[in-house]
Amino acid sequence: MSKNPSQKHEDQQEEAPDYSHLEPKIYLLPNLMTAGNLLCGFLAVLSIFEGMHVEIIGENQAVIHDYYERAILLIFGSCLFDLLDGRLARLGGQESPFGREFDSIADVISFGMAPALLISRAVLFNLPEKISWIAWFVSFAYLLCGAMRLARFNCLAAIPKQPGDEDTDFLGIPIPMAAGFIASITFLLSNFYDAGTDLGAWNYVLVGLMLGLSLLMISNIRYPSFKKVDWRTKGSLWGILLATLVLVLLFNKTTRSYTPAVIFTLYLIYGLVRPLLSRKMRHSLSETIGG
């Protein structure tokens, strides 16, 4: 005897598969830090646009400088939130595919779009008119390579780890460190030049640095991730002394404009010279800084 249409509909509803177990795990604290990263990136982009607006209407150069400097500090804030979200996730065993994807989306804004706009508007806009297109070209190249680097990272992270595989190095310089380098160099230059000042030869140096950073992000050069550093990490005396010195330099009025640039530059260079160092020296440096 055939079933009536209402019975067939009820049977189909009963047999419908339950996908609730496939819902991604969303942990509060790590993703809250990622949201803070995204917020800082969003506010940095807004601040750059505001700086562009007051520049167009002919405001005082000091006002323009303040907007761009605020954007730089917000990018640094994004770096801090990005550092915290990973640490909290690993500390609580709360790493998840959702967190990884959310973090990458936030990073594209905070460490891709914001620095690209910053360097093109706050620094490279004074290039001669005939080659002014270079400013947006190198900025987009940086953004493109940053997005590709994040996509590659997510693909590699999704590959099942083999037993005994404890390699935590990054392939290519991580985009937060690239953004920190751009922000710190711009911050340093802003303390020597007024907004709107032609930087002369520095313009071409920065073009080369931007292209170099873009290539480094998609390269196979290994950079330390410092993922092993957490609240339970045992520090060496030299490591504690170094961390204390960095904090003193960051809070000192005379040196705080130089210190971020020195830190990010040393990290960038370390990845390049690391293969040339002996295994003993690499191990010693790793123990000192926790890499």
Backbone as JSON, one array per atom type, in Angstrom:
{
  "sequence": "MSKNPSQKHEDQQEEAPDYSHLEPKIYLLPNLMTAGNLLCGFLAVLSIFEGMHVEIIGENQAVIHDYYERAILLIFGSCLFDLLDGRLARLGGQESPFGREFDSIADVISFGMAPALLISRAVLFNLPEKISWIAWFVSFAYLLCGAMRLARFNCLAAIPKQPGDEDTDFLGIPIPMAAGFIASITFLLSNFYDAGTDLGAWNYVLVGLMLGLSLLMISNIRYPSFKKVDWRTKGSLWGILLATLVLVLLFNKTTRSYTPAVIFTLYLIYGLVRPLLSRKMRHSLSETIGG",
  "N": [[0.85, -1.2, 0.0], [0.61, 2.16, -0.91], [2.19, 5.1, 0.46], [0.67, 8.11, 1.69], [1.1, 11.58, 0.55], [1.72, 13.26, 2.79], [2.77, 11.49, 4.67], [5.07, 10.63, 3.3], [6.52, 13.04, 3.27], [7.02, 13.41, 5.99], [8.66, 11.19, 6.48], [10.88, 11.85, 4.91], [11.78, 14.06, 6.31], [12.55, 12.87, 8.7], [14.65, 11.32, 7.83], [16.53, 13.15, 7.07], [19.9, 14.19, 7.03], [21.95, 14.94, 9.9], [23.81, 17.72, 10.37], [24.88, 19.1, 12.42], [27.07, 18.41, 13.97], [29.18, 19.18, 12.45], [29.57, 21.85, 12.75], [31.77, 24.6, 13.1], [34.22, 24.96, 15.72], [34.15, 27.64, 17.9], [36.08, 29.52, 19.79], [36.04, 31.68, 22.59], [38.01, 33.65, 23.81], [40.5, 33.57, 22.18], [39.42, 34.27, 19.63], [38.28, 36.68, 20.23], [40.52, 38.24, 20.58], [41.42, 38.18, 17.94], [39.36, 39.6, 16.77], [39.92, 42.06, 17.91], [42.33, 42.59, 16.62], [41.37, 42.87, 13.98], [39.71, 45.1, 14.34], [41.58, 47.12, 14.98], [42.97, 47.19, 12.55], [40.92, 48.05, 10.82], [40.35, 50.6, 11.91], [42.82, 51.77, 11.44], [42.88, 51.92, 8.63], [40.72, 53.68, 8.26], [41.79, 55.94, 9.52], [43.91, 56.55, 7.8], [42.49, 57.23, 5.47], [41.18, 59.49, 6.44], [43.39, 61.12, 6.86], [44.16, 61.46, 4.19], [41.96, 62.91, 3.3], [42.05, 65.37, 4.78], [44.41, 66.26, 3.77], [43.79, 66.79, 1.13], [42.0, 68.92, 1.39], [43.69, 70.81, 2.28], [44.68, 71.08, 4.94], [46.55, 71.82, 7.99], [49.93, 70.64, 8.07], [50.77, 69.3, 10.34], [48.45, 68.22, 11.36], [47.79, 66.33, 9.4], [49.99, 64.64, 9.69], [49.44, 63.62, 12.25], [47.2, 61.96, 11.8], [48.28, 59.93, 10.14], [50.26, 58.95, 11.83], [48.69, 57.93, 13.87], [47.51, 55.81, 12.5], [49.76, 54.19, 12.12], [50.36, 53.47, 14.79], [48.06, 52.02, 15.34], [48.41, 49.84, 13.64], [50.57, 48.66, 14.91], [49.18, 47.98, 17.21], [47.49, 46.01, 16.17], [49.41, 44.07, 15.65], [50.05, 43.32, 18.26], [47.59, 42.22, 19.2], [47.4, 40.11, 17.39], [49.54, 38.58, 18.18], [48.65, 37.79, 20.69], [46.29, 36.28, 20.2], [47.05, 33.83, 19.03], [48.75, 32.83, 21.04], [46.97, 32.53, 23.21], [45.19, 30.64, 22.15], [46.86, 28.39, 21.77], [47.76, 28.0, 24.36], [45.46, 27.29, 25.76], [44.71, 25.04, 24.4], [43.01, 25.49, 22.24], [43.08, 25.74, 19.48], [41.77, 26.02, 16.22], [40.18, 25.29, 13.01], [38.39, 27.35, 12.28], [39.35, 29.54, 13.78], [41.86, 29.85, 12.59], [41.19, 30.58, 9.93], [39.67, 32.91, 10.38], [41.59, 34.52, 11.56], [43.34, 34.87, 9.4], [41.77, 36.34, 7.6], [41.42, 38.69, 9.07], [44.09, 39.47, 9.16], [44.64, 40.14, 6.49], [43.41, 42.6, 6.24], [44.53, 44.16, 8.39], [47.33, 43.82, 8.18], [47.83, 43.77, 5.53], [46.13, 45.45, 3.73], [46.07, 47.91, 5.27], [48.92, 48.64, 5.77], [49.7, 48.81, 3.06], [48.15, 50.93, 2.04], [49.12, 52.9, 3.74], [51.88, 53.17, 3.1], [51.69, 53.97, 0.45], [50.29, 56.36, 0.53], [51.28, 57.93, 2.66], [53.98, 58.06, 2.26], [55.11, 57.33, -0.4], [53.79, 59.0, -2.18], [54.99, 61.23, -3.18], [56.54, 60.71, -5.36], [58.0, 61.41, -8.61], [55.79, 62.64, -11.19], [55.75, 61.19, -13.63], [56.44, 58.62, -12.92], [54.67, 57.98, -10.96], [52.88, 55.93, -10.81], [54.23, 53.82, -9.76], [53.96, 53.85, -7.02], [51.34, 52.88, -6.35], [51.59, 50.44, -7.61], [53.69, 48.97, -6.27], [52.55, 48.9, -3.77], [50.19, 47.42, -4.18], [51.39, 45.05, -5.02], [52.61, 44.25, -2.67], [50.29, 43.82, -1.07], [49.04, 41.76, -2.56], [50.98, 39.67, -2.47], [51.04, 39.3, 0.27], [48.43, 38.34, 0.79], [48.56, 35.95, -0.69], [50.56, 34.67, 0.73], [49.3, 34.21, 3.2], [47.26, 32.49, 2.35], [48.77, 30.3, 1.5], [49.92, 29.58, 3.94], [47.65, 28.7, 5.36], [46.95, 26.47, 3.83], [49.19, 24.8, 4.23], [48.98, 24.47, 6.98], [46.73, 22.93, 7.16], [47.5, 20.44, 6.36], [47.9, 17.14, 7.49], [49.94, 16.53, 10.32], [53.01, 14.77, 10.51], [54.15, 12.05, 12.62], [56.37, 13.11, 15.13], [57.01, 15.42, 13.83], [58.01, 18.49, 14.45], [58.52, 20.97, 13.49], [58.33, 24.37, 13.65], [58.81, 26.61, 12.21], [58.23, 29.48, 10.1], [57.42, 29.59, 6.63], [58.75, 31.85, 4.57], [58.67, 35.36, 5.33], [56.54, 36.23, 8.01], [53.38, 37.89, 7.6], [52.51, 39.76, 9.65], [54.99, 40.61, 10.71], [56.16, 41.74, 8.47], [54.38, 43.86, 8.05], [54.78, 45.22, 10.45], [57.41, 46.01, 10.07], [57.15, 47.83, 7.91], [55.45, 49.75, 9.1], [57.08, 50.59, 11.23], [59.33, 51.68, 9.95], [58.09, 53.76, 8.54], [57.13, 55.21, 10.71], [59.55, 55.97, 11.87], [60.64, 57.61, 9.83], [58.71, 59.59, 9.85], [59.34, 61.04, 12.05], [61.48, 62.5, 11.3], [60.86, 63.85, 9.02], [58.5, 66.27, 7.88], [54.95, 65.88, 7.28], [54.07, 65.46, 3.89], [56.51, 66.19, 2.9], [59.07, 65.88, 0.47], [60.83, 62.93, 0.2], [63.04, 62.41, -1.24], [65.8, 60.47, -2.15], [65.09, 58.47, -0.41], [62.54, 57.67, -1.14], [62.94, 55.87, -3.27], [64.46, 53.93, -2.08], [62.57, 52.9, -0.31], [60.71, 51.88, -2.12], [62.2, 49.73, -3.15], [62.49, 48.25, -0.78], [59.81, 47.58, -0.23], [59.18, 45.93, -2.44], [61.06, 43.93, -2.0], [60.16, 42.92, 0.5], [57.69, 41.91, -0.32], [58.45, 39.78, -1.98], [59.82, 38.25, -0.11], [57.76, 37.36, 1.52], [56.48, 35.38, 0.05], [58.47, 33.61, -0.35], [60.68, 30.76, 0.23], [62.23, 31.05, 2.4], [63.13, 30.47, 5.71], [61.68, 31.55, 8.75], [61.81, 32.16, 12.26], [59.1, 31.24, 14.43], [58.45, 31.58, 17.08], [56.54, 30.16, 18.44], [56.83, 28.43, 20.51], [57.14, 29.91, 22.73], [55.64, 30.67, 25.68], [53.67, 31.14, 28.73], [54.86, 29.26, 30.27], [57.38, 28.92, 29.38], [60.83, 28.52, 29.88], [63.11, 31.0, 30.65], [66.3, 32.39, 29.67], [69.05, 34.05, 31.33], [70.23, 35.94, 29.67], [68.18, 36.28, 27.83], [66.14, 37.43, 29.4], [67.42, 39.78, 30.14], [67.73, 40.98, 27.64], [65.02, 41.34, 26.87], [64.2, 43.13, 28.85], [65.83, 45.32, 28.25], [64.8, 46.01, 25.72], [62.2, 46.84, 26.44], [62.8, 49.08, 28.01], [63.98, 50.75, 26.08], [61.79, 51.1, 24.39], [60.05, 52.64, 25.91], [61.46, 54.89, 26.4], [61.76, 58.29, 25.66], [63.61, 59.31, 23.86], [64.57, 57.14, 22.37], [62.4, 55.62, 21.48], [61.33, 56.0, 18.94], [63.16, 54.82, 17.28], [63.48, 52.19, 18.13], [61.36, 50.19, 17.44], [61.82, 49.97, 14.63], [64.42, 48.96, 14.59], [64.05, 46.45, 15.84], [62.24, 45.04, 14.09], [63.75, 45.13, 11.76], [66.02, 43.65, 12.45], [64.84, 41.13, 12.78], [63.99, 40.62, 10.17], [66.46, 40.54, 8.81], [67.66, 38.43, 10.17], [66.37, 36.08, 9.29], [67.41, 35.95, 6.72], [70.17, 35.61, 7.07], [70.31, 33.41, 8.65], [70.62, 30.72, 7.56], [73.34, 30.75, 7.1], [74.55, 30.64, 9.52], [76.15, 28.7, 12.08], [75.01, 25.5, 13.38], [75.2, 25.37, 16.12], [75.33, 28.06, 16.89], [72.82, 28.95, 15.98], [71.17, 27.43, 17.66], [71.89, 28.47, 20.12], [71.05, 31.15, 19.88], [68.35, 30.68, 19.57], [67.65, 29.63, 22.07], [68.12, 31.86, 23.62], [66.29, 33.85, 22.73], [63.98, 32.44, 22.63], [63.01, 31.26, 20.29]],
  "CA": [[0.0, 0.0, 0.0], [1.46, 3.35, -1.03], [2.03, 6.12, 1.5], [0.15, 9.38, 1.2], [2.15, 12.61, 0.45], [2.12, 13.79, 4.1], [3.64, 10.49, 5.3], [6.35, 10.68, 2.61], [7.21, 14.25, 3.72], [7.49, 13.15, 7.36], [9.78, 10.23, 6.38], [12.04, 12.58, 4.4], [12.28, 14.9, 7.39], [13.21, 12.0, 9.68], [15.89, 10.79, 7.25], [17.45, 14.23, 6.74], [21.12, 14.06, 7.82], [22.21, 15.96, 10.91], [25.13, 18.29, 10.15], [25.22, 19.97, 13.56], [28.4, 18.06, 14.48], [30.19, 19.78, 11.59], [29.7, 23.27, 13.06], [33.13, 24.88, 13.58], [34.37, 25.37, 17.12], [34.5, 29.05, 18.02], [36.49, 29.78, 21.17], [35.81, 33.1, 22.86], [39.15, 34.55, 24.03], [41.37, 33.74, 21.01], [38.73, 34.97, 18.56], [38.1, 38.06, 20.68], [41.79, 38.91, 20.24], [41.44, 38.35, 16.48], [38.45, 40.72, 16.5], [40.67, 43.27, 18.26], [43.26, 42.78, 15.5], [40.58, 43.38, 12.85], [39.26, 46.46, 14.69], [42.72, 48.02, 14.84], [43.22, 47.34, 11.12], [39.84, 48.86, 10.28], [40.55, 51.98, 12.35], [44.02, 52.27, 10.76], [42.47, 52.28, 7.26], [39.92, 54.91, 8.39], [42.69, 57.05, 9.85], [44.64, 56.9, 6.57], [41.55, 57.94, 4.61], [40.97, 60.82, 7.04], [44.59, 61.88, 6.54], [44.08, 61.81, 2.77], [40.93, 63.94, 3.15], [42.53, 66.67, 5.27], [45.48, 66.65, 2.86], [43.14, 67.34, -0.07], [41.39, 70.23, 1.69], [44.76, 71.75, 2.62], [44.84, 71.29, 6.38], [47.91, 71.94, 8.52], [50.7, 69.41, 7.91], [50.83, 68.6, 11.62], [47.2, 67.47, 11.48], [47.94, 65.18, 8.51], [50.97, 63.77, 10.35], [48.78, 62.94, 13.38], [46.35, 60.89, 11.28], [49.12, 58.83, 9.68], [50.93, 58.37, 12.99], [47.68, 57.11, 14.56], [47.39, 54.57, 11.72], [50.95, 53.39, 12.44], [50.19, 52.91, 16.13], [47.0, 51.01, 15.27], [49.01, 48.64, 13.05], [51.31, 48.04, 16.01], [48.16, 47.37, 18.07], [47.08, 44.77, 15.5], [50.49, 43.09, 15.89], [49.91, 42.84, 19.63], [46.42, 41.33, 19.26], [47.73, 38.91, 16.62], [50.43, 37.79, 19.04], [47.88, 37.24, 21.8], [45.28, 35.28, 19.84], [47.72, 32.54, 18.86], [49.24, 32.36, 22.34], [45.83, 32.07, 24.02], [44.66, 29.42, 21.55], [47.77, 27.27, 22.06], [47.83, 27.81, 25.81], [44.25, 26.61, 26.21], [44.39, 23.93, 23.5], [41.8, 25.93, 21.55], [43.33, 26.0, 18.07], [40.68, 25.48, 15.41], [40.16, 25.79, 11.62], [37.69, 28.63, 12.24], [40.26, 30.56, 14.28], [42.91, 30.06, 11.6], [40.63, 31.32, 8.8], [39.29, 34.23, 10.87], [42.84, 35.24, 11.76], [43.88, 35.24, 8.08], [40.92, 37.41, 7.06], [41.78, 39.91, 9.81], [45.45, 39.85, 8.78], [44.62, 40.78, 5.17], [43.05, 44.01, 6.46], [45.44, 44.85, 9.31], [48.74, 43.73, 7.79], [47.92, 43.86, 4.08], [45.53, 46.68, 3.22], [46.47, 49.11, 6.02], [50.28, 49.07, 5.42], [49.79, 49.16, 1.64], [47.63, 52.29, 1.94], [50.01, 53.79, 4.48], [53.12, 53.44, 2.37], [51.4, 54.65, -0.82], [49.77, 57.71, 0.77], [52.07, 58.72, 3.62], [55.4, 58.12, 1.91], [55.49, 57.27, -1.8], [52.97, 59.85, -3.05], [55.81, 62.32, -3.7], [57.34, 60.3, -6.51], [57.74, 62.22, -9.81], [54.52, 62.31, -11.83], [55.93, 60.19, -14.68], [56.55, 57.27, -12.33], [53.81, 57.94, -9.77], [52.18, 54.65, -10.8], [55.02, 52.86, -8.98], [53.46, 53.84, -5.63], [50.23, 51.92, -6.2], [52.03, 49.12, -8.07], [54.41, 48.25, -5.21], [51.61, 48.71, -2.67], [49.34, 46.28, -4.53], [52.25, 43.85, -5.03], [52.73, 43.86, -1.26], [49.01, 43.28, -0.65], [48.83, 40.5, -3.26], [51.89, 38.66, -1.92], [50.6, 39.04, 1.65], [47.25, 37.47, 0.72], [49.02, 34.64, -1.15], [51.31, 34.07, 1.82], [48.32, 33.71, 4.17], [46.58, 31.33, 1.76], [49.72, 29.18, 1.55], [50.04, 29.18, 5.34], [46.47, 27.92, 5.72], [47.05, 25.17, 3.14], [50.21, 24.0, 4.93], [48.49, 24.15, 8.32], [45.67, 21.92, 7.05], [48.1, 19.14, 6.07], [48.12, 16.38, 8.75], [51.34, 16.47, 10.75], [53.6, 13.44, 10.66], [54.69, 11.82, 13.97], [57.71, 13.65, 15.36], [57.21, 16.65, 13.08], [57.87, 19.61, 15.39], [59.02, 22.17, 12.84], [57.4, 25.48, 13.84], [59.26, 27.77, 11.45], [57.39, 30.0, 9.02], [57.99, 29.67, 5.29], [58.55, 33.24, 4.19], [58.48, 36.23, 6.48], [55.1, 36.36, 8.3], [52.85, 39.2, 7.22], [52.53, 40.75, 10.74], [56.33, 41.16, 10.84], [56.33, 42.62, 7.3], [53.61, 45.08, 8.32], [55.48, 45.92, 11.52], [58.59, 46.64, 9.48], [56.68, 48.99, 7.15], [54.95, 50.75, 10.05], [58.18, 51.14, 12.04], [60.14, 52.54, 9.09], [57.3, 54.97, 8.3], [57.12, 55.93, 11.99], [60.88, 56.55, 12.02], [60.77, 58.7, 8.88], [57.79, 60.68, 10.21], [59.96, 61.83, 13.11], [62.53, 63.3, 10.69], [60.3, 64.65, 7.93], [57.11, 66.7, 8.04], [54.03, 65.29, 6.31], [54.09, 66.17, 2.62], [57.88, 66.48, 2.49], [59.66, 64.95, -0.49], [61.88, 62.17, 0.87], [64.18, 62.27, -2.13], [66.3, 59.12, -2.43], [64.38, 57.51, 0.45], [61.4, 57.12, -1.89], [63.38, 54.74, -4.09], [64.86, 52.9, -1.11], [61.34, 52.29, 0.2], [60.16, 51.07, -3.22], [62.97, 48.49, -3.14], [62.16, 47.5, 0.44], [58.46, 47.02, -0.39], [59.25, 44.8, -3.37], [61.79, 42.86, -1.31], [59.26, 42.32, 1.48], [56.67, 41.15, -1.05], [59.06, 38.52, -2.4], [60.15, 37.47, 1.09], [56.55, 36.72, 2.07], [56.12, 34.18, -0.72], [59.68, 32.83, -0.54], [60.82, 29.58, 1.08], [63.17, 31.37, 3.49], [62.51, 30.13, 7.0], [61.74, 32.52, 9.84], [61.33, 31.57, 13.51], [57.72, 31.62, 14.74], [58.34, 31.82, 18.53], [55.33, 29.52, 18.95], [57.14, 27.69, 21.74], [57.2, 30.86, 23.84], [54.38, 30.9, 26.4], [53.88, 31.48, 30.14], [55.64, 28.2, 30.92], [58.7, 28.85, 28.78], [61.94, 28.88, 30.75], [63.94, 32.01, 30.01], [67.69, 32.49, 30.08], [69.39, 35.36, 31.88], [70.44, 36.84, 28.54], [66.87, 36.58, 27.25], [65.46, 38.38, 30.29], [68.14, 41.05, 30.03], [67.4, 41.53, 26.33], [63.62, 41.78, 26.91], [64.16, 44.33, 29.7], [66.44, 46.41, 27.48], [63.85, 46.42, 24.68], [61.12, 47.6, 27.09], [63.35, 50.39, 28.4], [64.15, 51.53, 24.86], [60.47, 51.42, 23.85], [59.39, 53.65, 26.73], [62.31, 56.07, 26.48], [61.33, 59.27, 24.65], [64.66, 59.52, 22.86], [64.83, 55.94, 21.55], [61.21, 54.85, 21.1], [61.06, 56.08, 17.5], [64.12, 53.96, 16.6], [63.47, 50.8, 18.61], [60.57, 49.25, 16.61], [62.48, 49.76, 13.34], [65.57, 48.08, 14.83], [63.55, 45.11, 16.15], [61.71, 44.4, 12.89], [64.84, 44.98, 10.8], [66.85, 42.52, 12.9], [64.1, 39.9, 12.49], [64.04, 40.44, 8.72], [67.82, 40.14, 8.44], [67.97, 37.13, 10.79], [65.91, 35.02, 8.39], [68.28, 35.89, 5.55], [71.52, 35.13, 7.42], [70.19, 32.21, 9.48], [71.24, 29.52, 6.96], [74.8, 30.89, 7.1], [75.05, 30.46, 10.88], [76.37, 27.31, 12.5], [73.89, 24.94, 14.13], [75.41, 25.72, 17.53], [74.95, 29.47, 17.06], [71.36, 29.02, 15.84], [70.59, 26.87, 18.87], [72.15, 29.42, 21.2], [70.15, 32.28, 19.68], [66.99, 30.18, 19.8], [67.45, 29.53, 23.51], [68.13, 33.22, 24.19], [65.07, 34.61, 22.39], [62.81, 31.57, 22.72], [62.49, 30.93, 18.96]],
  "C": [[0.88, 1.24, 0.0], [1.13, 4.36, 0.06], [1.45, 7.38, 0.88], [1.25, 10.44, 1.25], [2.63, 13.12, 1.8], [3.05, 12.82, 4.81], [5.03, 10.5, 4.65], [7.18, 11.89, 3.08], [7.79, 14.06, 5.11], [8.7, 12.21, 7.34], [11.05, 10.94, 5.89], [12.66, 13.47, 5.46], [13.05, 14.07, 8.41], [14.56, 11.52, 9.16], [16.9, 11.87, 6.91], [18.7, 14.14, 7.62], [21.33, 15.23, 8.77], [23.67, 16.44, 10.74], [25.61, 19.15, 11.33], [26.63, 19.68, 14.1], [29.53, 18.65, 13.64], [30.37, 21.28, 11.84], [31.1, 23.55, 13.6], [33.15, 25.31, 15.04], [34.87, 26.81, 17.17], [34.8, 29.34, 19.49], [36.53, 31.28, 21.42], [37.08, 33.95, 22.89], [40.07, 34.69, 22.82], [40.71, 34.54, 19.89], [38.39, 36.41, 18.93], [39.36, 38.87, 20.4], [41.89, 39.15, 18.73], [40.51, 39.49, 16.08], [39.12, 42.05, 16.84], [41.69, 43.62, 17.18], [42.53, 43.42, 14.31], [40.12, 44.81, 13.1], [40.39, 47.47, 14.51], [43.04, 48.26, 13.36], [42.19, 48.23, 10.45], [40.03, 50.33, 10.63], [41.79, 52.59, 11.7], [43.68, 52.72, 9.34], [41.64, 53.58, 7.29], [40.8, 56.12, 8.65], [43.49, 57.5, 8.63], [43.74, 57.68, 5.62], [41.28, 59.36, 5.12], [42.18, 61.72, 6.77], [44.6, 62.33, 5.09], [43.09, 62.95, 2.56], [41.44, 65.31, 3.6], [43.7, 67.17, 4.42], [44.91, 67.32, 1.62], [42.59, 68.74, 0.2], [42.42, 71.23, 2.22], [44.9, 72.05, 4.09], [46.32, 71.43, 6.74], [48.63, 70.6, 8.43], [50.8, 68.61, 9.2], [49.59, 67.75, 11.84], [47.28, 66.2, 10.63], [48.88, 64.16, 9.14], [50.32, 62.97, 11.47], [47.91, 61.78, 12.9], [47.19, 59.68, 10.86], [49.85, 58.16, 10.85], [49.95, 57.5, 13.79], [47.5, 55.78, 13.84], [48.56, 53.63, 12.02], [50.79, 52.72, 13.79], [49.1, 51.84, 16.16], [47.5, 49.73, 14.62], [49.84, 47.91, 14.09], [50.34, 47.34, 16.98], [47.66, 46.06, 17.49], [48.12, 43.68, 15.71], [50.37, 42.49, 17.28], [48.74, 41.87, 19.76], [46.7, 40.02, 18.51], [48.65, 37.99, 17.42], [49.63, 37.09, 20.13], [46.92, 36.15, 21.38], [45.9, 33.9, 19.66], [48.19, 31.96, 20.18], [48.09, 31.81, 23.18], [45.26, 30.77, 23.48], [45.54, 28.22, 21.89], [47.82, 26.96, 23.55], [46.63, 27.03, 26.33], [43.87, 25.42, 25.36], [43.15, 24.22, 22.68], [42.07, 26.33, 20.1], [42.23, 25.33, 17.24], [40.77, 26.02, 13.99], [39.46, 27.14, 11.5], [38.62, 29.76, 12.67], [41.35, 30.89, 13.28], [42.39, 30.9, 10.43], [40.26, 32.74, 9.19], [40.53, 35.11, 11.03], [43.42, 35.72, 10.42], [43.08, 36.38, 7.45], [41.26, 38.73, 7.74], [43.16, 40.4, 9.38], [45.51, 40.53, 7.42], [44.31, 42.27, 5.31], [44.15, 44.73, 7.24], [46.87, 44.91, 8.81], [48.94, 43.75, 6.28], [47.42, 45.2, 3.59], [46.05, 47.93, 3.94], [47.91, 49.54, 5.7], [50.43, 49.48, 3.96], [49.28, 50.58, 1.41], [48.58, 53.29, 2.6], [51.23, 54.17, 3.67], [52.85, 54.21, 1.09], [50.97, 56.09, -0.6], [50.66, 58.55, 1.67], [53.5, 58.91, 3.18], [55.62, 58.27, 0.4], [54.71, 58.2, -2.73], [53.78, 60.99, -3.68], [56.72, 61.91, -4.84], [57.04, 61.2, -7.71], [56.51, 61.73, -10.56], [54.64, 61.21, -12.87], [55.98, 58.77, -14.15], [55.7, 57.14, -11.08], [53.05, 56.61, -9.65], [52.93, 53.6, -9.98], [54.48, 52.74, -7.56], [52.35, 52.82, -5.46], [50.65, 50.53, -6.64], [52.72, 48.34, -6.96], [53.5, 47.99, -4.01], [50.7, 47.52, -2.94], [50.14, 44.98, -4.56], [52.42, 43.33, -3.61], [51.44, 43.2, -0.78], [48.75, 41.9, -1.27], [49.7, 39.39, -2.66], [51.52, 38.31, -0.48], [49.41, 38.1, 1.68], [47.64, 36.06, 0.28], [49.79, 33.92, -0.04], [50.38, 33.48, 2.88], [47.59, 32.48, 3.65], [47.49, 30.1, 1.81], [49.87, 28.66, 2.98], [48.86, 28.3, 5.75], [46.49, 26.54, 5.06], [48.04, 24.26, 3.86], [49.73, 23.58, 6.31], [47.44, 23.05, 8.29], [46.23, 20.53, 6.76], [48.35, 18.39, 7.39], [49.6, 16.28, 9.07], [51.79, 15.03, 10.92], [54.12, 13.28, 12.1], [56.13, 12.34, 14.08], [57.99, 14.93, 14.61], [56.94, 17.84, 14.0], [58.39, 20.91, 14.79], [57.98, 23.29, 12.95], [57.81, 26.73, 13.07], [58.2, 28.2, 10.43], [58.15, 29.9, 7.7], [57.7, 31.07, 4.75], [58.33, 34.09, 5.43], [56.99, 36.39, 6.75], [54.61, 37.78, 8.06], [52.76, 40.19, 8.39], [53.91, 41.39, 10.91], [56.64, 42.08, 9.66], [55.61, 43.94, 7.52], [54.28, 45.9, 9.42], [56.71, 46.64, 11.01], [58.2, 47.91, 8.72], [56.25, 50.11, 8.1], [56.09, 51.4, 10.83], [59.08, 52.05, 11.22], [59.41, 53.86, 8.79], [57.26, 55.84, 9.55], [58.45, 56.64, 12.21], [61.04, 57.76, 11.1], [59.89, 59.89, 9.25], [58.36, 61.56, 11.32], [61.09, 62.71, 12.57], [62.0, 64.23, 9.61], [58.87, 65.05, 8.25], [56.26, 66.02, 6.98], [54.04, 66.13, 5.03], [55.48, 66.49, 2.11], [58.38, 65.43, 1.5], [60.85, 64.25, 0.17], [63.09, 61.94, -0.01], [64.54, 60.82, -2.39], [65.6, 58.06, -1.59], [63.17, 56.91, -0.25], [61.79, 55.85, -2.63], [63.87, 53.58, -3.21], [63.63, 52.15, -0.62], [60.64, 51.44, -0.87], [60.86, 49.72, -3.26], [62.65, 47.62, -1.94], [60.78, 46.84, 0.33], [58.47, 45.81, -1.32], [59.99, 43.63, -2.74], [60.93, 42.16, -0.28], [58.21, 41.44, 0.8], [57.22, 39.79, -1.46], [59.4, 37.64, -1.21], [58.94, 36.73, 1.64], [56.19, 35.44, 1.33], [57.35, 33.31, -1.01], [59.65, 31.59, 0.35], [61.86, 29.79, 2.18], [62.47, 31.17, 4.83], [62.75, 31.22, 8.04], [61.2, 31.87, 11.12], [59.94, 32.1, 13.86], [57.53, 32.01, 16.21], [57.07, 31.19, 19.11], [55.57, 28.76, 20.26], [57.17, 28.6, 22.97], [55.8, 31.02, 24.43], [54.71, 31.17, 27.86], [54.74, 30.44, 30.86], [57.05, 28.07, 30.37], [59.77, 29.3, 29.77], [62.85, 29.86, 30.01], [65.37, 31.96, 30.52], [67.94, 33.89, 30.63], [69.59, 36.39, 30.76], [69.11, 37.24, 27.9], [66.1, 37.59, 28.08], [66.09, 39.76, 30.2], [67.79, 41.75, 28.72], [65.97, 42.09, 26.3], [63.48, 43.06, 27.73], [64.72, 45.53, 28.97], [65.49, 46.93, 26.41], [62.73, 47.26, 25.28], [61.59, 49.0, 27.49], [63.47, 51.3, 27.17], [62.81, 51.97, 24.26], [59.8, 52.56, 24.62], [60.24, 54.91, 26.91], [61.96, 57.03, 25.34], [62.34, 59.42, 23.52], [64.78, 58.36, 21.89], [63.58, 55.24, 21.04], [60.87, 54.93, 19.61], [61.99, 55.17, 16.69], [63.9, 52.48, 16.9], [62.62, 49.85, 17.76], [61.24, 48.95, 15.27], [63.67, 48.81, 13.49], [65.11, 46.65, 15.05], [63.09, 44.39, 14.89], [62.79, 44.2, 11.83], [65.73, 43.8, 11.17], [66.16, 41.19, 12.6], [64.18, 39.59, 10.99], [65.41, 39.92, 8.29], [68.16, 38.75, 8.97], [67.55, 35.97, 9.89], [66.82, 34.85, 7.19], [69.65, 35.29, 5.88], [71.49, 33.82, 8.22], [70.82, 30.97, 8.86], [72.78, 29.56, 6.98], [75.41, 30.65, 8.49], [75.24, 28.98, 11.19], [75.17, 26.83, 13.32], [73.98, 25.32, 15.61], [74.97, 27.16, 17.8], [73.44, 29.65, 16.94], [70.66, 28.53, 17.09], [70.74, 27.84, 20.04], [71.22, 30.64, 21.11], [68.71, 31.89, 19.97], [66.68, 30.1, 21.29], [67.35, 30.91, 24.16], [66.81, 33.93, 23.97], [63.82, 33.74, 22.41], [62.23, 31.17, 21.4], [62.47, 29.46, 18.7]]
}
